[in-house]
Amino acid sequence: MTILIVEDDDEIRELLSEMLTDKGYAVLTASDGEGALEVLRGSPAPCLIVLDLMMPKMDGWTLRTNLLADPALAAIPVVVLSGAADLRGGATGLQAAKVLTKPVKWHTFLDVVREHC
């Protein structure tokens, strides 16, 4: 099972990647929405996308709009993982499978990953 982590913070992206790899998941990463679209268009669909919202170049809201507009990508579940203020209200239109606030507890995050992968 492959998971795509879209996160601009190098430390968070690497930590999540290492932890998921240790649990047996294959992990793809991107540091912004543009990179995520490149990864998605060049790889088999992941079972889950972990998406930060506040990123340079293309933010998470814009990426999610692009994903929902593409029939090949729209069905991939997205878990929003962000430190954005008032996250729950602002994330409603994202059609996310789950919204988690940073910092997230590892066991909570892993439970959500297992639910979708």
N, CA, C and O atoms as a GROMACS GRO file, in nm:
protein
  468
    1MET      N    1   0.083  -0.118   0.000
    1MET     CA    2   0.000   0.000   0.000
    1MET      C    3   0.088   0.125   0.000
    1MET      O    4   0.182   0.136   0.078
    2THR      N    5   0.056   0.217  -0.088
    2THR     CA    6   0.134   0.339  -0.102
    2THR      C    7   0.055   0.459  -0.051
    2THR      O    8  -0.065   0.471  -0.073
    3ILE      N    9   0.126   0.548   0.018
    3ILE     CA   10   0.068   0.670   0.072
    3ILE      C   11   0.148   0.787   0.016
    3ILE      O   12   0.271   0.782   0.012
    4LEU      N   13   0.078   0.893  -0.026
    4LEU     CA   14   0.144   1.015  -0.070
    4LEU      C   15   0.133   1.118   0.040
    4LEU      O   16   0.024   1.152   0.085
    5ILE      N   17   0.248   1.169   0.084
    5ILE     CA   18   0.253   1.275   0.184
    5ILE      C   19   0.287   1.405   0.112
    5ILE      O   20   0.391   1.416   0.048
    6VAL      N   21   0.198   1.504   0.124
    6VAL     CA   22   0.219   1.634   0.063
    6VAL      C   23   0.234   1.735   0.177
    6VAL      O   24   0.137   1.775   0.240
    7GLU      N   25   0.359   1.773   0.202
    7GLU     CA   26   0.393   1.854   0.320
    7GLU      C   27   0.517   1.937   0.288
    7GLU      O   28   0.617   1.883   0.242
    8ASP      N   29   0.511   2.068   0.312
    8ASP     CA   30   0.626   2.153   0.280
    8ASP      C   31   0.732   2.155   0.389
    8ASP      O   32   0.846   2.194   0.362
    9ASP      N   33   0.699   2.115   0.509
    9ASP     CA   34   0.797   2.112   0.617
    9ASP      C   35   0.879   1.983   0.604
    9ASP      O   36   0.828   1.873   0.622
   10ASP      N   37   1.008   2.000   0.572
   10ASP     CA   38   1.095   1.884   0.548
   10ASP      C   39   1.098   1.787   0.665
   10ASP      O   40   1.091   1.666   0.645
   11GLU      N   41   1.108   1.839   0.786
   11GLU     CA   42   1.116   1.752   0.904
   11GLU      C   43   0.990   1.670   0.924
   11GLU      O   44   0.997   1.550   0.951
   12ILE      N   45   0.875   1.734   0.910
   12ILE     CA   46   0.748   1.661   0.927
   12ILE      C   47   0.732   1.558   0.817
   12ILE      O   48   0.693   1.444   0.844
   13ARG      N   49   0.762   1.597   0.693
   13ARG     CA   50   0.748   1.506   0.579
   13ARG      C   51   0.838   1.383   0.597
   13ARG      O   52   0.794   1.270   0.576
   14GLU      N   53   0.962   1.406   0.637
   14GLU     CA   54   1.056   1.294   0.655
   14GLU      C   55   1.017   1.206   0.774
   14GLU      O   56   1.028   1.084   0.767
   15LEU      N   57   0.972   1.268   0.882
   15LEU     CA   58   0.931   1.191   0.999
   15LEU      C   59   0.812   1.102   0.966
   15LEU      O   60   0.813   0.983   0.999
   16LEU      N   61   0.709   1.158   0.903
   16LEU     CA   62   0.593   1.077   0.866
   16LEU      C   63   0.633   0.965   0.770
   16LEU      O   64   0.587   0.852   0.783
   17SER      N   65   0.717   0.998   0.674
   17SER     CA   66   0.763   0.899   0.576
   17SER      C   67   0.836   0.784   0.645
   17SER      O   68   0.809   0.668   0.616
   18GLU      N   69   0.929   0.816   0.733
   18GLU     CA   70   1.004   0.712   0.804
   18GLU      C   71   0.913   0.626   0.891
   18GLU      O   72   0.926   0.504   0.893
   19MET      N   73   0.822   0.690   0.962
   19MET     CA   74   0.733   0.615   1.051
   19MET      C   75   0.642   0.521   0.972
   19MET      O   76   0.619   0.408   1.013
   20LEU      N   77   0.590   0.570   0.860
   20LEU     CA   78   0.503   0.485   0.778
   20LEU      C   79   0.582   0.372   0.710
   20LEU      O   80   0.533   0.260   0.699
   21THR      N   81   0.702   0.404   0.666
   21THR     CA   82   0.787   0.301   0.606
   21THR      C   83   0.817   0.192   0.708
   21THR      O   84   0.815   0.073   0.674
   22ASP      N   85   0.844   0.230   0.832
   22ASP     CA   86   0.869   0.133   0.938
   22ASP      C   87   0.748   0.043   0.964
   22ASP      O   88   0.763  -0.070   1.010
   23LYS      N   89   0.628   0.093   0.932
   23LYS     CA   90   0.506   0.014   0.949
   23LYS      C   91   0.472  -0.067   0.823
   23LYS      O   92   0.368  -0.134   0.818
   24GLY      N   93   0.560  -0.061   0.723
   24GLY     CA   94   0.540  -0.144   0.604
   24GLY      C   95   0.474  -0.077   0.486
   24GLY      O   96   0.446  -0.144   0.386
   25TYR      N   97   0.449   0.052   0.494
   25TYR     CA   98   0.386   0.123   0.383
   25TYR      C   99   0.493   0.174   0.287
   25TYR      O  100   0.604   0.209   0.329
   26ALA      N  101   0.460   0.178   0.160
   26ALA     CA  102   0.543   0.249   0.063
   26ALA      C  103   0.500   0.395   0.068
   26ALA      O  104   0.381   0.424   0.080
   27VAL      N  105   0.594   0.486   0.059
   27VAL     CA  106   0.563   0.628   0.075
   27VAL      C  107   0.620   0.707  -0.041
   27VAL      O  108   0.736   0.692  -0.078
   28LEU      N  109   0.535   0.793  -0.097
   28LEU     CA  110   0.577   0.893  -0.195
   28LEU      C  111   0.563   1.028  -0.126
   28LEU      O  112   0.477   1.044  -0.038
   29THR      N  113   0.646   1.124  -0.164
   29THR     CA  114   0.637   1.255  -0.099
   29THR      C  115   0.643   1.367  -0.202
   29THR      O  116   0.695   1.351  -0.312
   30ALA      N  117   0.586   1.481  -0.162
   30ALA     CA  118   0.593   1.604  -0.240
   30ALA      C  119   0.593   1.720  -0.142
   30ALA      O  120   0.532   1.712  -0.035
   31SER      N  121   0.661   1.827  -0.178
   31SER     CA  122   0.671   1.942  -0.088
   31SER      C  123   0.568   2.050  -0.118
   31SER      O  124   0.562   2.151  -0.047
   32ASP      N  125   0.488   2.032  -0.223
   32ASP     CA  126   0.382   2.127  -0.256
   32ASP      C  127   0.283   2.061  -0.353
   32ASP      O  128   0.304   1.948  -0.397
   33GLY      N  129   0.177   2.133  -0.384
   33GLY     CA  130   0.074   2.077  -0.470
   33GLY      C  131   0.120   2.045  -0.611
   33GLY      O  132   0.078   1.945  -0.669
   34GLU      N  133   0.207   2.130  -0.667
   34GLU     CA  134   0.257   2.103  -0.801
   34GLU      C  135   0.336   1.972  -0.805
   34GLU      O  136   0.319   1.891  -0.896
   35GLY      N  137   0.421   1.954  -0.705
   35GLY     CA  138   0.498   1.830  -0.697
   35GLY      C  139   0.408   1.709  -0.678
   35GLY      O  140   0.434   1.602  -0.733
   36ALA      N  141   0.302   1.726  -0.601
   36ALA     CA  142   0.208   1.616  -0.578
   36ALA      C  143   0.139   1.574  -0.707
   36ALA      O  144   0.123   1.455  -0.733
   37LEU      N  145   0.099   1.671  -0.788
   37LEU     CA  146   0.035   1.636  -0.915
   37LEU      C  147   0.132   1.562  -1.006
   37LEU      O  148   0.092   1.468  -1.075
   38GLU      N  149   0.258   1.603  -1.006
   38GLU     CA  150   0.359   1.531  -1.086
   38GLU      C  151   0.374   1.387  -1.039
   38GLU      O  152   0.378   1.295  -1.120
   39VAL      N  153   0.381   1.368  -0.908
   39VAL     CA  154   0.393   1.233  -0.852
   39VAL      C  155   0.270   1.150  -0.888
   39VAL      O  156   0.284   1.036  -0.930
   40LEU      N  157   0.152   1.207  -0.870
   40LEU     CA  158   0.028   1.133  -0.896
   40LEU      C  159   0.013   1.096  -1.044
   40LEU      O  160  -0.039   0.989  -1.076
   41ARG      N  161   0.057   1.181  -1.129
   41ARG     CA  162   0.044   1.153  -1.273
   41ARG      C  163   0.151   1.058  -1.324
   41ARG      O  164   0.141   1.007  -1.436
   42GLY      N  165   0.256   1.034  -1.243
   42GLY     CA  166   0.365   0.947  -1.286
   42GLY      C  167   0.374   0.817  -1.210
   42GLY      O  168   0.467   0.739  -1.230
   43SER      N  169   0.277   0.791  -1.122
   43SER     CA  170   0.280   0.671  -1.037
   43SER      C  171   0.141   0.610  -1.028
   43SER      O  172   0.042   0.678  -1.054
   44PRO      N  173   0.134   0.482  -0.990
   44PRO     CA  174   0.002   0.425  -0.961
   44PRO      C  175  -0.062   0.502  -0.844
   44PRO      O  176   0.007   0.556  -0.758
   45ALA      N  177  -0.194   0.505  -0.843
   45ALA     CA  178  -0.267   0.580  -0.741
   45ALA      C  179  -0.236   0.526  -0.601
   45ALA      O  180  -0.238   0.405  -0.579
   46PRO      N  181  -0.209   0.616  -0.506
   46PRO     CA  182  -0.188   0.572  -0.368
   46PRO      C  183  -0.322   0.538  -0.303
   46PRO      O  184  -0.428   0.575  -0.355
   47CYS      N  185  -0.316   0.469  -0.191
   47CYS     CA  186  -0.440   0.438  -0.119
   47CYS      C  187  -0.486   0.557  -0.036
   47CYS      O  188  -0.600   0.561   0.010
   48LEU      N  189  -0.396   0.656  -0.016
   48LEU     CA  190  -0.428   0.772   0.068
   48LEU      C  191  -0.333   0.885   0.036
   48LEU      O  192  -0.215   0.864   0.007
   49ILE      N  193  -0.387   1.008   0.043
   49ILE     CA  194  -0.305   1.129   0.034
   49ILE      C  195  -0.314   1.201   0.167
   49ILE      O  196  -0.424   1.230   0.214
   50VAL      N  197  -0.199   1.229   0.228
   50VAL     CA  198  -0.192   1.308   0.350
   50VAL      C  199  -0.154   1.449   0.306
   50VAL      O  200  -0.047   1.469   0.250
   51LEU      N  201  -0.242   1.545   0.331
   51LEU     CA  202  -0.230   1.677   0.270
   51LEU      C  203  -0.222   1.790   0.371
   51LEU      O  204  -0.312   1.811   0.452
   52ASP      N  205  -0.112   1.862   0.364
   52ASP     CA  206  -0.100   1.989   0.436
   52ASP      C  207  -0.173   2.094   0.353
   52ASP      O  208  -0.187   2.078   0.232
   53LEU      N  209  -0.219   2.200   0.416
   53LEU     CA  210  -0.292   2.303   0.343
   53LEU      C  211  -0.206   2.424   0.308
   53LEU      O  212  -0.215   2.477   0.197
   54MET      N  213  -0.124   2.468   0.400
   54MET     CA  214  -0.046   2.590   0.378
   54MET      C  215   0.092   2.554   0.325
   54MET      O  216   0.182   2.514   0.400
   55MET      N  217   0.108   2.568   0.192
   55MET     CA  218   0.233   2.534   0.125
   55MET      C  219   0.262   2.638   0.017
   55MET      O  220   0.171   2.706  -0.029
   56PRO      N  221   0.389   2.650  -0.023
   56PRO     CA  222   0.423   2.743  -0.132
   56PRO      C  223   0.381   2.685  -0.268
   56PRO      O  224   0.337   2.570  -0.277
   57LYS      N  225   0.394   2.764  -0.370
   57LYS     CA  226   0.362   2.730  -0.509
   57LYS      C  227   0.215   2.696  -0.524
   57LYS      O  228   0.137   2.780  -0.571
   58MET      N  229   0.174   2.576  -0.486
   58MET     CA  230   0.034   2.538  -0.492
   58MET      C  231  -0.004   2.484  -0.356
   58MET      O  232   0.049   2.383  -0.310
   59ASP      N  233  -0.098   2.555  -0.290
   59ASP     CA  234  -0.139   2.514  -0.155
   59ASP      C  235  -0.233   2.393  -0.160
   59ASP      O  236  -0.273   2.348  -0.267
   60GLY      N  237  -0.267   2.343  -0.043
   60GLY     CA  238  -0.351   2.224  -0.033
   60GLY      C  239  -0.492   2.242  -0.084
   60GLY      O  240  -0.551   2.149  -0.139
   61TRP      N  241  -0.548   2.362  -0.066
   61TRP     CA  242  -0.683   2.387  -0.116
   61TRP      C  243  -0.685   2.378  -0.268
   61TRP      O  244  -0.775   2.318  -0.327
   62THR      N  245  -0.586   2.439  -0.332
   62THR     CA  246  -0.578   2.437  -0.479
   62THR      C  247  -0.552   2.296  -0.530
   62THR      O  248  -0.611   2.253  -0.628
   63LEU      N  249  -0.463   2.225  -0.463
   63LEU     CA  250  -0.438   2.086  -0.503
   63LEU      C  251  -0.565   2.004  -0.493
   63LEU      O  252  -0.597   1.930  -0.586
   64ARG      N  253  -0.638   2.018  -0.384
   64ARG     CA  254  -0.760   1.939  -0.366
   64ARG      C  255  -0.863   1.972  -0.475
   64ARG      O  256  -0.932   1.883  -0.523
   65THR      N  257  -0.872   2.098  -0.514
   65THR     CA  258  -0.962   2.137  -0.622
   65THR      C  259  -0.922   2.066  -0.751
   65THR      O  260  -1.008   2.017  -0.825
   66ASN      N  261  -0.792   2.060  -0.778
   66ASN     CA  262  -0.742   1.989  -0.896
   66ASN      C  263  -0.771   1.840  -0.889
   66ASN      O  264  -0.808   1.779  -0.989
   67LEU      N  265  -0.753   1.782  -0.772
   67LEU     CA  266  -0.780   1.638  -0.755
   67LEU      C  267  -0.926   1.607  -0.781
   67LEU      O  268  -0.959   1.511  -0.851
   68LEU      N  269  -1.015   1.688  -0.725
   68LEU     CA  270  -1.159   1.664  -0.741
   68LEU      C  271  -1.205   1.683  -0.885
   68LEU      O  272  -1.306   1.625  -0.926
   69ALA      N  273  -1.133   1.763  -0.960
   69ALA     CA  274  -1.170   1.788  -1.100
   69ALA      C  275  -1.119   1.679  -1.195
   69ALA      O  276  -1.159   1.675  -1.311
   70ASP      N  277  -1.032   1.592  -1.146
   70ASP     CA  278  -0.972   1.488  -1.230
   70ASP      C  279  -1.033   1.353  -1.191
   70ASP      O  280  -1.007   1.303  -1.081
   71PRO      N  281  -1.113   1.293  -1.279
   71PRO     CA  282  -1.179   1.166  -1.245
   71PRO      C  283  -1.082   1.055  -1.203
   71PRO      O  284  -1.118   0.967  -1.125
   72ALA      N  285  -0.960   1.059  -1.253
   72ALA     CA  286  -0.862   0.955  -1.218
   72ALA      C  287  -0.808   0.974  -1.076
   72ALA      O  288  -0.755   0.879  -1.018
   73LEU      N  289  -0.821   1.094  -1.020
   73LEU     CA  290  -0.764   1.124  -0.889
   73LEU      C  291  -0.869   1.155  -0.782
   73LEU      O  292  -0.839   1.150  -0.663
   74ALA      N  293  -0.989   1.186  -0.823
   74ALA     CA  294  -1.092   1.233  -0.730
   74ALA      C  295  -1.130   1.132  -0.623
   74ALA      O  296  -1.169   1.170  -0.512
   75ALA      N  297  -1.119   1.004  -0.654
   75ALA     CA  298  -1.162   0.902  -0.559
   75ALA      C  299  -1.057   0.867  -0.454
   75ALA      O  300  -1.087   0.793  -0.360
   76ILE      N  301  -0.936   0.917  -0.467
   76ILE     CA  302  -0.832   0.887  -0.368
   76ILE      C  303  -0.867   0.959  -0.238
   76ILE      O  304  -0.883   1.081  -0.239
   77PRO      N  305  -0.878   0.887  -0.126
   77PRO     CA  306  -0.910   0.954   0.001
   77PRO      C  307  -0.798   1.050   0.041
   77PRO      O  308  -0.680   1.022   0.022
   78VAL      N  309  -0.839   1.163   0.097
   78VAL     CA  310  -0.745   1.265   0.142
   78VAL      C  311  -0.764   1.289   0.291
   78VAL      O  312  -0.876   1.310   0.338
   79VAL      N  313  -0.654   1.284   0.364
   79VAL     CA  314  -0.654   1.322   0.505
   79VAL      C  315  -0.580   1.453   0.516
   79VAL      O  316  -0.461   1.462   0.483
   80VAL      N  317  -0.650   1.556   0.562
   80VAL     CA  318  -0.588   1.685   0.580
   80VAL      C  319  -0.516   1.684   0.714
   80VAL      O  320  -0.574   1.650   0.817
   81LEU      N  321  -0.390   1.723   0.712
   81LEU     CA  322  -0.307   1.733   0.832
   81LEU      C  323  -0.245   1.872   0.830
   81LEU      O  324  -0.150   1.898   0.756
   82SER      N  325  -0.300   1.962   0.912
   82SER     CA  326  -0.256   2.101   0.902
   82SER      C  327  -0.257   2.170   1.036
   82SER      O  328  -0.328   2.129   1.129
   83GLY      N  329  -0.179   2.274   1.046
   83GLY     CA  330  -0.177   2.359   1.164
   83GLY      C  331  -0.256   2.485   1.141
   83GLY      O  332  -0.249   2.577   1.223
   84ALA      N  333  -0.330   2.493   1.033
   84ALA     CA  334  -0.407   2.613   1.000
   84ALA      C  335  -0.509   2.642   1.108
   84ALA      O  336  -0.574   2.552   1.161
   85ALA      N  337  -0.524   2.769   1.141
   85ALA     CA  338  -0.624   2.811   1.239
   85ALA      C  339  -0.764   2.786   1.181
   85ALA      O  340  -0.783   2.795   1.060
   86ASP      N  341  -0.859   2.756   1.267
   86ASP     CA  342  -0.997   2.729   1.228
   86ASP      C  343  -1.003   2.627   1.114
   86ASP      O  344  -1.074   2.646   1.015
   87LEU      N  345  -0.929   2.521   1.130
   87LEU     CA  346  -0.915   2.420   1.026
   87LEU      C  347  -1.046   2.352   0.990
   87LEU      O  348  -1.075   2.334   0.872
   88ARG      N  349  -1.123   2.315   1.088
   88ARG     CA  350  -1.244   2.237   1.059
   88ARG      C  351  -1.342   2.314   0.971
   88ARG      O  352  -1.398   2.256   0.878
   89GLY      N  353  -1.363   2.441   0.998
   89GLY     CA  354  -1.455   2.520   0.916
   89GLY      C  355  -1.404   2.540   0.776
   89GLY      O  356  -1.480   2.530   0.680
   90GLY      N  357  -1.276   2.569   0.762
   90GLY     CA  358  -1.217   2.595   0.632
   90GLY      C  359  -1.198   2.472   0.547
   90GLY      O  360  -1.185   2.483   0.425
   91ALA      N  361  -1.196   2.355   0.608
   91ALA     CA  362  -1.170   2.232   0.534
   91ALA      C  363  -1.297   2.162   0.485
   91ALA      O  364  -1.289   2.060   0.418
   92THR      N  365  -1.412   2.217   0.518
   92THR     CA  366  -1.537   2.151   0.483
   92THR      C  367  -1.549   2.125   0.333
   92THR      O  368  -1.589   2.016   0.293
   93GLY      N  369  -1.516   2.222   0.251
   93GLY     CA  370  -1.529   2.207   0.107
   93GLY      C  371  -1.425   2.116   0.044
   93GLY      O  372  -1.432   2.088  -0.076
   94LEU      N  373  -1.330   2.070   0.121
   94LEU     CA  374  -1.224   1.985   0.067
   94LEU      C  375  -1.267   1.840   0.048
   94LEU      O  376  -1.197   1.762  -0.016
   95GLN      N  377  -1.381   1.804   0.103
   95GLN     CA  378  -1.430   1.666   0.096
   95GLN      C  379  -1.324   1.568   0.146
   95GLN      O  380  -1.299   1.464   0.085
   96ALA      N  381  -1.262   1.604   0.257
   96ALA     CA  382  -1.157   1.520   0.314
   96ALA      C  383  -1.218   1.404   0.390
   96ALA      O  384  -1.324   1.417   0.452
   97ALA      N  385  -1.150   1.289   0.385
   97ALA     CA  386  -1.194   1.172   0.461
   97ALA      C  387  -1.179   1.198   0.610
   97ALA      O  388  -1.256   1.147   0.691
   98LYS      N  389  -1.078   1.277   0.646
   98LYS     CA  390  -1.051   1.308   0.787
   98LYS      C  391  -0.970   1.437   0.792
   98LYS      O  392  -0.892   1.467   0.701
   99VAL      N  393  -0.991   1.514   0.898
   99VAL     CA  394  -0.914   1.636   0.921
   99VAL      C  395  -0.843   1.621   1.054
   99VAL      O  396  -0.907   1.600   1.158
  100LEU      N  397  -0.711   1.632   1.052
  100LEU     CA  398  -0.630   1.620   1.173
  100LEU      C  399  -0.550   1.749   1.190
  100LEU      O  400  -0.503   1.808   1.093
  101THR      N  401  -0.537   1.792   1.315
  101THR     CA  402  -0.464   1.915   1.346
  101THR      C  403  -0.325   1.883   1.396
  101THR      O  404  -0.307   1.794   1.479
  102LYS      N  405  -0.226   1.958   1.346
  102LYS     CA  406  -0.089   1.945   1.394
  102LYS      C  407  -0.077   2.013   1.529
  102LYS      O  408  -0.141   2.116   1.550
  103PRO      N  409   0.000   1.961   1.619
  103PRO     CA  410   0.068   1.832   1.610
  103PRO      C  411  -0.031   1.718   1.633
  103PRO      O  412  -0.119   1.727   1.718
  104VAL      N  413  -0.015   1.612   1.557
  104VAL     CA  414  -0.106   1.498   1.566
  104VAL      C  415  -0.038   1.387   1.646
  104VAL      O  416   0.083   1.368   1.639
  105LYS      N  417  -0.118   1.316   1.721
  105LYS     CA  418  -0.065   1.201   1.795
  105LYS      C  419  -0.044   1.087   1.695
  105LYS      O  420  -0.130   1.060   1.611
  106TRP      N  421   0.071   1.021   1.707
  106TRP     CA  422   0.107   0.916   1.613
  106TRP      C  423   0.001   0.807   1.605
  106TRP      O  424  -0.035   0.766   1.494
  107HIS      N  425  -0.051   0.760   1.718
  107HIS     CA  426  -0.149   0.651   1.714
  107HIS      C  427  -0.278   0.695   1.645
  107HIS      O  428  -0.343   0.614   1.578
  108THR      N  429  -0.317   0.820   1.661
  108THR     CA  430  -0.436   0.871   1.593
  108THR      C  431  -0.413   0.874   1.442
  108THR      O  432  -0.499   0.830   1.364
  109PHE      N  433  -0.298   0.924   1.402
  109PHE     CA  434  -0.263   0.929   1.261
  109PHE      C  435  -0.260   0.789   1.200
  109PHE      O  436  -0.315   0.766   1.093
  110LEU      N  437  -0.194   0.696   1.270
  110LEU     CA  438  -0.182   0.561   1.220
  110LEU      C  439  -0.318   0.492   1.209
  110LEU      O  440  -0.341   0.415   1.116
  111ASP      N  441  -0.407   0.518   1.303
  111ASP     CA  442  -0.543   0.463   1.295
  111ASP      C  443  -0.613   0.510   1.168
  111ASP      O  444  -0.681   0.431   1.102
  112VAL      N  445  -0.598   0.636   1.134
  112VAL     CA  446  -0.661   0.691   1.014
  112VAL      C  447  -0.598   0.627   0.889
  112VAL      O  448  -0.670   0.594   0.794
  113VAL      N  449  -0.469   0.610   0.888
  113VAL     CA  450  -0.401   0.547   0.775
  113VAL      C  451  -0.453   0.404   0.758
  113VAL      O  452  -0.487   0.362   0.648
  114ARG      N  453  -0.458   0.329   0.866
  114ARG     CA  454  -0.507   0.190   0.858
  114ARG      C  455  -0.651   0.182   0.809
  114ARG      O  456  -0.688   0.088   0.739
  115GLU      N  457  -0.731   0.281   0.844
  115GLU     CA  458  -0.871   0.284   0.800
  115GLU      C  459  -0.883   0.291   0.649
  115GLU      O  460  -0.978   0.237   0.592
  116HIS      N  461  -0.789   0.357   0.584
  116HIS     CA  462  -0.798   0.380   0.439
  116HIS      C  463  -0.703   0.294   0.357
  116HIS      O  464  -0.719   0.283   0.236
  117CYS      N  465  -0.604   0.232   0.421
  117CYS     CA  466  -0.508   0.151   0.346
  117CYS      C  467  -0.509   0.008   0.400
  117CYS      O  468  -0.435  -0.076   0.350
   0.00000   0.00000   0.00000
